[in-house]
Amino acid sequence: MHVYALFIKYKMKKYFLISILSLAASAVMVFLLIFPSYDRIVISMANIVEKEKIIADLNDLIQKTDKWRGQIGDREASMNKLNLALPSEKAIPDFFVSLSSLIGSAGIVLEDVKIRVDEKISVLGDTSSIKAFDATLSIRGTYSALKVLLSGLEENIRVADIQSINFDSTKDSDGSVLDFIINLKVYYNK
């Protein structure tokens, strides 16, 4: 029985040794086959995260570009509307014709007109195309006639801003007739 026990012990050692060698071979196989794949997976995940960041940055850039295009479109639309309302040159004689018509219909007497040199105007950040000249009108009339004139200037096709209105009563009247000085800024395209 002693021989049989040695045989079994030897056989068990053999199985134990085969098991250990199989386990070691499996560990080496895992190390050689799976770890390189795992490293590739980790590198791929890092690349995916980097690409997602690049895509997010590009989407932000696209949104900013669309926003800027919208702002430019809004400005272009505003400039186009403004260009339709402004004459392409000073057209001072046309301004005087329209002004004298307004003054005559308001029942006011035009005493003097002074024109000051051109200046560039910045409209929506663009200083290249809009210019203006200043016109100072000295007129005489009643307050109600002045209101009619101001209403006419507001509705006039020619774009003009009233910068200031000064008035004084005349010495030779009963106080109903006033002297007015109106400063206008009249716009046109260059």
C-alpha positions in Angstrom: 0.0 0.0 0.0 2.9 2.2 0.5 3.6 2.0 -3.2 0.1 2.9 -4.0 0.2 5.9 -1.7 3.4 7.0 -3.4 1.8 6.6 -6.8 -1.2 8.7 -5.7 1.0 11.3 -4.2 3.0 11.4 -7.4 -0.1 11.7 -9.5 -1.4 14.5 -7.3 1.8 16.3 -7.6 1.5 16.0 -11.3 -2.0 17.3 -11.4 -1.0 20.1 -9.0 1.9 21.0 -11.2 -0.2 20.9 -14.3 -2.8 23.1 -12.6 -0.1 25.6 -11.5 1.4 25.6 -15.0 -2.0 26.1 -16.6 -2.8 29.0 -14.2 0.6 30.5 -15.0 0.0 30.1 -18.7 -3.4 31.7 -18.4 -2.0 34.6 -16.5 0.7 35.1 -19.2 -1.9 34.8 -21.9 -4.1 37.4 -20.2 -1.1 39.7 -19.7 0.0 39.3 -23.4 -3.4 39.4 -25.0 -5.8 41.4 -22.8 -3.6 44.2 -21.4 -2.6 45.5 -24.9 -6.2 45.6 -25.8 -7.1 47.3 -22.6 -4.4 50.0 -23.2 -5.9 50.5 -26.7 -9.3 50.9 -25.1 -8.0 53.5 -22.6 -6.2 55.4 -25.4 -9.4 55.3 -27.5 -11.5 56.6 -24.6 -9.1 59.5 -24.1 -9.3 60.2 -27.9 -13.1 60.2 -27.7 -13.1 62.6 -24.9 -10.7 64.9 -26.8 -12.8 64.7 -29.9 -16.0 65.5 -28.0 -14.3 68.6 -26.6 -13.3 69.7 -30.1 -16.8 69.1 -31.3 -18.2 71.2 -28.4 -15.7 74.0 -29.2 -16.7 73.9 -32.9 -20.4 74.0 -32.0 -19.7 77.1 -29.8 -17.9 78.7 -32.7 -20.8 77.9 -35.0 -23.3 79.5 -32.6 -21.1 82.6 -32.3 -20.8 82.9 -36.0 -24.5 82.6 -36.5 -25.1 85.2 -33.8 -22.6 87.6 -35.6 -24.3 86.9 -38.9 -27.6 87.8 -37.3 -26.2 91.1 -36.0 -24.7 92.0 -39.3 -28.0 91.2 -41.0 -29.8 93.4 -38.5 -27.4 96.2 -39.2 -27.6 95.8 -42.9 -31.4 95.9 -42.8 -31.2 99.1 -40.7 -28.7 100.7 -43.1 -30.8 99.8 -46.1 -33.8 101.4 -44.5 -31.8 104.5 -43.6 -30.4 104.6 -47.2 -33.9 104.6 -48.6 -34.8 107.7 -46.4 -31.6 109.7 -47.2 -30.9 111.5 -50.4 -27.7 110.5 -52.2 -26.2 114.0 -52.0 -26.7 117.2 -49.9 -29.5 118.4 -52.1 -29.7 121.7 -50.3 -31.9 123.3 -53.0 -34.4 120.5 -52.5 -34.2 120.9 -48.8 -35.0 124.7 -49.1 -38.0 124.0 -51.4 -39.4 121.5 -48.9 -38.6 123.8 -46.0 -40.2 126.9 -47.6 -43.3 124.8 -48.4 -43.5 123.7 -44.7 -42.9 127.3 -43.4 -45.5 128.8 -45.8 -48.1 126.2 -44.9 -47.5 126.8 -41.2 -48.0 130.6 -41.6 -44.5 131.5 -40.5 -42.1 134.1 -41.9 -38.6 132.8 -42.7 -36.1 135.6 -41.9 -32.7 133.9 -42.3 -31.1 130.5 -43.0 -27.5 129.6 -42.3 -25.8 126.3 -43.4 -22.8 124.9 -41.7 -20.2 122.6 -43.2 -20.6 118.8 -43.5 -19.6 116.3 -40.8 -19.4 112.6 -40.8 -22.0 110.8 -38.7 -21.6 107.4 -37.0 -24.7 105.3 -37.5 -24.5 101.7 -36.1 -20.7 102.0 -36.0 -20.4 102.8 -39.7 -18.9 106.3 -40.4 -18.3 105.9 -44.1 -21.6 106.7 -45.7 -23.7 109.1 -43.6 -23.0 112.8 -43.5 -25.0 115.8 -42.2 -25.1 119.5 -42.5 -26.4 121.9 -39.9 -29.1 124.4 -40.8 -30.0 127.3 -38.5 -33.5 128.8 -39.3 -34.5 132.3 -38.0 -38.3 132.5 -38.2 -41.1 134.6 -36.9 -44.6 133.5 -36.1 -47.0 132.3 -33.4 -46.6 129.4 -31.0 -49.4 127.4 -32.7 -47.7 128.1 -36.1 -44.4 126.7 -34.7 -46.2 123.5 -33.6 -47.6 123.1 -37.1 -44.0 123.6 -38.6 -42.5 121.1 -36.1 -45.2 118.6 -37.0 -44.4 119.1 -40.7 -40.7 118.7 -40.1 -41.4 115.4 -38.3 -43.5 114.1 -41.1 -41.2 115.4 -43.9 -39.5 112.8 -46.1 -36.1 114.5 -45.5 -34.5 113.1 -42.3 -33.6 116.0 -40.0 -33.1 116.2 -36.2 -34.1 119.3 -34.3 -31.0 120.1 -32.2 -32.4 123.1 -30.4 -35.2 125.7 -30.4 -34.7 129.2 -29.0 -37.4 131.8 -28.9 -38.0 135.4 -27.8 -41.0 137.8 -28.1 -40.8 140.6 -30.5 -40.8 144.2 -29.1 -43.3 145.6 -31.6 -46.1 143.0 -31.1 -48.6 142.2 -28.4 -46.6 139.0 -27.4 -48.4 136.6 -29.7 -45.7 136.8 -32.4 -42.4 135.2 -31.4 -38.9 135.0 -32.9 -37.6 131.5 -33.1 -34.2 130.1 -33.9 -34.3 126.4 -34.8 -31.1 124.4 -35.2 -31.5 121.4 -37.5 -29.1 118.5 -38.4 -30.0 117.3 -41.9 -28.7 113.9 -43.1 -27.7 112.6 -46.5 -25.6 109.8 -48.0 -22.2 110.6 -49.1 
